[in-house]
Amino acid sequence: MKTMEEKSASLAHWWSIKGSLAKIIAIIAITMTLYHVLFIGGIFAKFGIYIMSDPHRGLCLAFVLALTFLIYPAKKGIKRKKIVWYDVVFLILGLPAPLYYFFCYDTVIDHIGFGTASTFEVVLFFMMLLSLLEAGRRTLGPYMPLVALFFVIYAFTAGGFPGILQGNTFPVEVVVQGLFLNTSGVFGIAIGVAATIVIVFMLFAQLLISTGAGKFFVDFSMASVGRFRGGPAKAAVVGSSLMGTISGSPAANVATTGSITIPLMKRTGFSPEFSGGVEAVASNGGQLMPPIMGVVVFVMSGITGLSYGKVCLAALFPAILYYLALFIQVDLEAATNRLKGVPKSELPSMKKVLTEGWQYLVPLISLVVFLIVLGFSPERAGLNAIIILILVCWTSKATRVSLYRLIVSLHNAATAMCVVGIACALAGLIIGSIAVVGTGTSLAIGLVNLSGGHLIILVGLTAIACFILGMGMTSVAIYMMLASLISPALIQMDVPLIAAHLFVVYWGLTSFITPPVCITVYVASALAESKPMRTGWIATRLGICNYVVPLLFVYKPALLLVGERNEIVAAITSSLLGITLLAVGLGGYLFKRLNWMMRIGFFIASFLLMITGWISGIIGMAIALILLLWLIKKKEISQDKEVYAI
């Protein structure tokens, strides 16, 4: 165990091995996180320094742009050693506008009142636009910046577009006022959520990781299910659901937990492709699992106006279905190949795991209490959870938040904000453009008309759009863009608000596990030393609920706890049974290997149970019972209790 002196030496070493560029990045990053913590905690106000929330967004974006052009090279794969001249150009282009918004907010307010921007502000906006688009290309890839650029052009030329896209054309000064000065644009709710809620939870996640929470979640999972058949794969499911909800990045979660679980899965007999697929799907599901959902839950609460508690509870059962289907398929794969669990002697003791790691559970539980029971705002609840984490971790030398861990966490939280901050700023351009032109409703109506007024066709169109637009982006970026472009069309067809917004999250995340993009799969495949495309198709099968569950809650909103109690109970019960049968059909095993006729029978029963209606549900149950009784009658159930005991 390191002493405090050794940790101080580690801090000095961490600083000394960095070059001049890394030192600049570290200073800006640590300053950025500290500033945000002081602002959110109200410390500035106690010293007579009053900063309004709107100009605060400007300073947040300035920090994010500065870090982005210092950290992310113009071309991927280039190792940064010094600041390049064109990075300086983009900094000069990008920083004046957000700094102007922060330092000259009184002037901004006046011009908002006039309804037009000054010539100087128009120039600042276009400078910032160039910088933002390049920052988006470096952090998010080409898709979101191109979409944002299209909508900016659209805002200036809407009168020339045909059909449903035709809108009002305003002078340049009026459009810039809406996109730049007004809080419906770049500095709107999207960057507002990033500048308060997101950065707090980024810091919370980094502190958890730095104190060893990743290992705790894996050890806890292994101690819980490691001894059962397919234990390491089941541990990956449990551990990644716990770690993934706070990490905010499926790929990062794979790299963290997968480095432990994937080798264990391979060692106990799972194929490399299956091992990689399990970890990729389990990590992807962390973005759907309350209480944090990779920070998406807080962004969704801000955009929809629904309370955190309502969003969290609505998202809970679909996430359970997601992991239930994955868990069952893992179990059936282990049964098919007669795989056993890890010997108990090689597993960590649950008592020891909890004794050494209870500190990680306390802040997570307290976070839920602050949010749901006490009704704190997300950012204040996050700050309180950070304080509790630091205090409880101080009880053990192994988990103590040393100066080194604190500095590194402050640094990593800020650098992780680059992707989210740029995504939110670009989303602000999209939202602002639609608001300026005033075609938001007509775009939604256009999609509805394209579907012919049929919900199933609209769902199909929006699902495809979500999949394509979500390629290569983070979960928060995906949601921010799709919430403004796709959700309104579903709402237009009377899909409940929470269902429409969760739908775009689920289908936006499908690109993480579906070939050919499937970024999460590539990371898992590298760790598993497997064939990427084969791993991707296995992940697609294992993650079936990522595609099916959003269809369920669009047609059965009761699954999101919307409606009467009897409707909710019926929806949950039928969905549980339907997803279980679907997993059995995909796994191709129930007591024995199933032929294709039996598997098709389970698919039909699953479909009938999951669609709306009592009659279809009863027929589905009848088919499932007939199939089950047939298997029992043929006496083909193995007597090997050790192999078949879950």
Summary of the structure (lengths in Angstrom):
residues: 646
radius of gyration: 25.5
end to end distance: 38.4
largest distance: 83.4
contacts: 2419
relative contact order: 0.11
helix: 78%
strand: 0%
